[in-house]
Amino acid sequence: MTEVFICDYIRTPIGRFGGALSSVRTDDLAAIPLRALMARNAGVDWDAVADVVLGCANQAGEDNRNVARMAGLLAGLPVGVTGTTVNRLCGSGMDAVLIAARQIQSGEADLMIAGGVESMSRAPFVMPKADTAFSRNAEIYDTTIGWRFVNPAFKSLYGVDSMPETAENVAEDFAISRADQDAFALRSQTHALAAQENGRLAFEIAPVTIPQRKGAALVVDRDEHPRATRLAALAALGTPFRQGGTVTAGNASGVNDGAAALILASEAGARTHGLTPIARVLGGATAGVEPRVMGIGPAPAATALMARLGLVQTDFDVIELNEAFAAQGLATLRALGIADDDARVNRNGGAIALGHPLGMTGARIIGTAALDLGLTGGRRALSMMCIGVGQGIAIALERA
């Protein structure tokens, strides 16, 4: 099959829930990294892009009606460049990259754009239609995260545990202590703050300019979610999701806003458009697990991928694991034989510190891993994440 290369990656800063990016429409947010890629790759004939594939988990508000297509047009891509939106919940952005890569591998495309977007601040409330005429029963669901319109049959078969409850299940089933979760969370925050200070995170961020009613425009150029903390402060937090539990706001990912995009190309496509490959896509895999312990999903996904590629975890120099919760992150690392504090893992911080805009994160951790291969001189990278309703997804890269 045709080899696939990641040639560029950029993202917006990640905003806090109700924070600096909350005034930006989701489709406008998705257009920002696309526009940034176009600006800094002036030699590309954008009419040659075969498709834009974006991940988005919500699609109930301003991200409805195919946000990938809308964002492409808003960014100024030619009208002939199509777009499609992918929903694999938390794995949407990673799935988008894999779909784009497979289109190139199959020979159907030489140039693709992939990424993801989520504005959790702007996720709307939704109402179902009445189930009977003249019904006076009114329901409303918050689409920010989690279950809505639950199927009773599914609930009876698998349950509908909330995401934090699934993390509590993983902590219990895999004996992940509160102390270890808090230590994991502290490492995420420490790494993220260091990466902010040394300029590593700025290396992949396109600033977002937001006009204000009065005065100068607001320029957002740093992730909002990281915060300095201490183990004692983390240990003092309550466990609101289960009495006597271990999952807290401090050892869980955030509810956030952001968008990311990558350029993928074949070798011929990169040469034609003057692009410099930074990483080669080796392959990807998904796996299914019980929904109640969805957080362990990355372990079987990565295991299946490594088996197919003939690799083991020690063959990777860079590892990006989405930190939906410290509990599931630790359970995944231990299942793969990786130490809790392995220096290869999330060297710039993870979702506990940076935040987790659902549809964006998969694209972010792929892009971050690709850049880190070049910055560290590593040979291979593994990115992986868990997915609601019981799935995992993983992708392997090699430095170009």
C-alpha positions in Angstrom: 0.0 0.0 0.0 1.0 3.6 -0.5 2.9 5.1 2.5 1.2 7.9 4.4 3.0 10.8 5.9 2.0 13.5 8.4 3.4 16.7 7.0 2.1 19.4 9.3 0.0 19.8 12.5 -1.4 22.7 14.3 -4.1 23.4 16.9 -5.9 26.1 18.8 -5.2 26.6 22.5 -7.5 24.5 24.6 -10.1 26.6 26.5 -11.7 25.9 29.8 -15.5 25.3 30.0 -17.1 28.8 29.7 -13.6 30.2 29.2 -11.9 32.3 26.6 -13.0 30.2 23.6 -16.6 29.8 24.7 -17.7 32.8 22.5 -16.4 31.1 19.4 -18.9 29.1 17.3 -17.9 25.5 16.9 -17.7 25.7 13.1 -15.6 28.9 13.3 -13.4 27.1 15.9 -12.8 24.2 13.5 -11.9 26.6 10.7 -9.0 28.2 12.7 -6.4 25.4 12.4 -7.4 24.8 8.8 -6.8 28.4 8.0 -3.5 28.3 9.8 -2.4 25.3 7.8 -3.2 27.1 4.6 -1.3 30.2 5.7 1.9 28.4 6.4 1.9 26.0 3.5 1.5 28.5 0.7 3.0 26.1 -1.9 0.1 23.7 -1.7 -2.5 23.6 -4.4 -5.5 23.3 -2.1 -7.8 22.2 -5.0 -5.9 18.9 -4.8 -7.1 18.1 -1.3 -9.2 15.0 -1.7 -11.2 15.4 1.5 -11.3 17.0 4.9 -12.1 14.6 7.7 -12.9 16.0 11.1 -13.9 14.3 14.3 -16.7 15.7 16.4 -18.5 13.9 19.2 -21.5 16.2 19.7 -23.0 17.4 16.5 -26.1 18.7 18.2 -25.5 22.4 17.9 -23.4 24.6 15.7 -21.4 21.5 14.8 -24.4 19.9 13.1 -24.8 19.7 9.3 -21.3 18.3 8.7 -19.0 20.6 10.6 -16.0 19.5 8.5 -17.6 20.7 5.3 -18.7 24.0 6.9 -15.3 24.6 8.5 -13.5 24.0 5.2 -15.6 26.6 3.5 -15.3 29.0 6.3 -11.5 28.6 6.3 -11.3 29.5 2.6 -10.7 26.1 1.1 -11.9 25.8 -2.5 -15.6 24.9 -2.9 -14.6 21.7 -4.7 -12.8 20.3 -1.5 -15.3 18.1 0.2 -15.6 17.4 4.0 -17.0 14.7 6.2 -17.5 14.5 10.0 -16.7 11.4 12.0 -18.1 10.4 15.4 -16.3 7.8 17.5 -17.0 9.8 20.6 -13.6 10.5 22.4 -11.7 8.7 19.6 -13.2 10.9 16.8 -10.2 12.9 16.0 -7.9 9.9 15.9 -10.4 8.0 13.8 -10.5 11.0 11.4 -6.7 10.8 10.9 -6.9 7.0 10.4 -9.7 7.3 7.8 -7.7 10.0 5.9 -4.5 7.8 6.1 -6.4 4.7 4.7 -7.7 6.7 1.8 -4.1 7.6 0.9 -3.0 4.0 1.5 -5.6 2.7 -0.8 -4.4 5.0 -3.6 -7.6 7.1 -3.7 -5.9 10.3 -2.5 -2.5 11.9 -2.4 -3.4 14.8 -0.1 -5.8 14.9 2.8 -6.6 17.1 5.8 -7.8 15.5 9.1 -8.4 16.6 12.6 -11.2 17.3 15.1 -13.2 19.9 17.0 -15.3 20.2 20.1 -16.8 23.2 21.9 -18.2 21.6 25.0 -19.0 25.1 26.3 -21.5 25.6 23.5 -23.0 22.2 23.5 -26.8 22.8 23.5 -29.7 21.4 25.5 -32.0 19.1 23.4 -35.6 18.0 23.9 -37.2 14.8 22.5 -40.5 14.9 20.7 -43.5 13.9 22.7 -44.3 10.2 22.6 -48.1 10.7 22.5 -50.4 13.4 21.2 -51.1 16.3 23.6 -48.4 14.9 26.0 -47.6 17.2 28.9 -44.4 15.4 29.6 -41.3 17.5 28.9 -37.7 16.3 29.0 -34.4 18.0 28.4 -30.9 16.7 28.0 -27.5 18.4 28.3 -25.4 17.4 25.4 -22.1 18.5 26.9 -21.1 14.9 27.7 -22.6 11.5 28.5 -25.8 9.6 27.9 -29.1 11.0 26.5 -32.1 9.3 24.9 -31.1 6.0 26.6 -32.3 2.8 25.2 -33.9 0.7 28.0 -32.7 -2.5 26.4 -29.2 -1.3 26.3 -29.4 -0.1 29.9 -30.5 -3.5 31.0 -27.8 -5.3 29.1 -24.8 -3.1 29.8 -25.8 -0.3 32.1 -25.3 3.4 31.4 -22.6 4.4 33.8 -21.4 8.0 33.5 -17.8 8.5 32.4 -16.6 9.2 36.0 -18.5 6.1 37.2 -16.6 4.0 34.6 -13.4 5.4 36.0 -14.4 4.3 39.4 -15.2 0.9 38.0 -11.7 0.7 36.5 -10.1 1.8 39.7 -11.9 -0.9 41.7 -11.5 -3.7 39.1 -7.8 -3.0 38.6 -6.9 -1.9 42.1 -5.8 1.6 41.2 -5.3 3.6 44.4 -6.3 7.2 45.0 -2.7 8.1 45.9 -1.4 6.7 42.6 -4.1 8.6 40.7 -3.3 11.8 42.3 0.5 11.3 41.7 -0.3 10.6 38.0 -2.4 13.8 37.9 0.4 15.9 39.4 2.8 14.6 36.8 0.4 15.7 34.1 0.1 19.2 35.5 3.9 19.5 36.1 4.8 18.4 32.6 2.2 20.7 31.0 3.3 23.8 32.9 6.9 23.0 32.0 6.0 22.7 28.3 4.2 26.0 28.5 7.2 27.7 30.0 9.8 26.3 27.7 7.7 27.0 24.6 7.1 23.4 23.5 3.3 23.8 23.5 3.4 27.2 21.8 5.2 25.4 19.0 1.9 23.7 18.0 -0.6 26.4 18.8 -2.3 28.8 16.4 -3.4 31.9 18.4 -7.1 32.6 18.3 -8.1 36.3 17.9 -11.6 37.1 19.3 -13.0 40.6 18.6 -14.5 42.4 21.6 -17.4 44.8 21.7 -15.1 47.5 23.2 -11.3 47.8 23.0 -8.7 45.6 21.5 -9.4 42.0 20.4 -8.7 39.2 22.8 -5.8 37.0 21.7 -5.8 33.5 23.2 -2.4 31.8 22.7 -2.1 29.5 25.7 -4.0 26.5 27.0 -6.2 27.7 29.8 -6.7 24.4 31.7 -3.2 23.7 33.3 -2.8 24.8 36.9 -0.1 24.6 39.5 -1.0 22.2 42.3 0.4 20.0 45.0 -0.3 16.4 46.1 -1.8 17.7 49.3 -4.3 19.9 47.4 -5.2 17.0 45.1 -5.6 14.7 48.1 -8.0 17.1 49.7 -10.5 17.0 46.9 -13.8 15.2 47.3 -15.0 12.1 45.4 -18.4 13.3 44.1 -19.0 10.4 41.8 -19.1 7.5 44.3 -19.2 7.4 48.1 -15.8 6.2 49.2 -14.5 6.5 45.6 -11.2 7.7 44.3 -12.1 9.8 41.2 -12.0 13.5 41.7 -12.0 16.7 39.6 -8.2 16.8 40.1 -7.4 13.4 38.6 -9.9 13.6 35.7 -9.7 15.4 32.4 -11.5 18.6 31.8 -14.6 19.8 29.9 -13.0 21.9 27.2 -13.1 23.7 23.8 -10.5 23.3 21.0 -9.7 22.2 17.4 -6.8 20.6 15.7 -5.8 19.7 12.1 -3.1 17.8 10.2 -2.0 17.5 6.6 -1.5 14.0 5.4 0.1 13.1 2.1 1.6 10.3 0.1 5.2 10.6 -0.8 4.2 11.8 -4.3 1.7 14.2 -2.8 4.3 15.7 -0.4 6.8 16.1 -3.2 4.3 17.8 -5.6 3.1 20.3 -3.0 6.5 21.1 -1.4 5.6 19.5 2.0 8.1 18.0 4.4 7.0 14.8 6.0 7.5 14.7 9.8 6.2 11.2 10.5 5.0 8.1 8.7 1.7 6.4 9.7 2.4 2.7 10.5 -1.2 1.7 11.2 -4.1 1.9 13.6 -6.4 -0.4 15.5 -9.6 -0.4 17.6 -10.9 -2.7 20.2 -14.1 -3.2 22.2 -14.4 -3.7 25.9 -17.3 -3.7 28.4 -18.9 -0.2 28.5 -18.7 -0.1 32.3 -14.8 -0.2 32.1 -14.4 1.7 28.8 -11.2 3.3 30.2 -9.2 0.1 29.7 -9.9 0.2 26.0 -6.5 1.5 24.8 -4.8 -1.6 26.2 -6.4 -4.1 23.8 -6.3 -1.6 20.9 -2.6 -1.0 21.3 -1.9 -4.7 21.9 -3.7 -5.6 18.6 -1.9 -2.9 16.7 1.5 -3.9 18.1 0.9 -7.6 17.2 0.0 -6.7 13.7 3.1 -4.5 13.3 5.4 -7.0 15.0 6.3 -4.4 17.7 6.3 -4.3 21.5 5.9 -1.3 23.8 9.6 -0.9 24.3 9.9 -0.2 20.6 8.3 3.2 21.1 10.2 6.3 22.1 7.2 8.6 22.4 3.9 7.5 24.0 0.7 9.7 24.1 -2.1 8.3 26.2 -5.2 10.3 26.5 -5.8 10.9 30.2 -9.6 10.7 30.4 -9.0 9.7 34.0 -5.9 8.9 36.0 -7.5 5.6 37.0 -7.9 4.4 33.4 -4.5 5.8 32.3 -2.7 3.8 35.0 -4.7 0.7 34.3 -3.8 0.9 30.6 -0.1 1.5 31.2 0.1 -1.3 33.7 -1.7 -3.7 31.3 0.9 -2.8 28.7 3.8 -3.3 31.0 4.6 0.5 31.1 5.7 2.1 34.4 3.4 4.7 35.9 6.0 7.4 35.6 7.6 6.3 32.3 9.3 9.3 30.8 8.1 8.4 27.4 4.4 9.0 28.4 2.8 12.4 27.9 6.0 14.4 28.2 4.1 17.7 27.6 1.2 16.8 29.9 -2.0 15.1 29.1 -5.7 15.7 29.2 -5.9 16.0 33.0 -3.8 19.2 32.7 -4.4 20.3 29.1 -8.1 19.4 28.9 -10.1 17.1 26.6 -12.2 18.6 23.9 -13.7 15.3 22.8 -13.5 15.4 19.1 -10.2 17.3 19.0 -8.1 15.2 21.4 -7.3 12.3 19.2 -5.9 14.6 16.5 -4.0 16.5 19.1 -2.2 13.5 20.6 -1.2 12.3 17.1 0.1 15.7 16.2 2.0 16.1 19.4 3.5 12.6 19.1 4.6 13.3 15.5 6.3 16.6 16.5 8.0 15.0 19.5 9.6 12.3 17.3 11.4 15.1 15.5 12.2 17.1 18.6 13.5 14.2 20.6 15.1 12.2 17.8 12.9 9.2 18.6 12.1 6.6 16.0 8.5 5.5 16.8 5.5 6.9 18.6 2.3 5.3 19.9 -0.9 7.3 20.6 -3.9 5.7 22.2 -7.2 6.6 23.9 -10.3 5.1 25.5 -13.8 5.7 24.1 -17.2 5.9 25.7 -19.5 2.9 25.3 -16.5 0.6 25.6 -13.9 1.0 22.9 -10.2 1.8 22.5 -8.2 3.2 19.6 -4.5 3.4 18.8 -2.2 4.6 16.1 1.6 4.0 15.5 3.9 6.5 13.8 7.6 6.4 12.7 9.8 9.5 12.3 10.1 10.4 8.6 
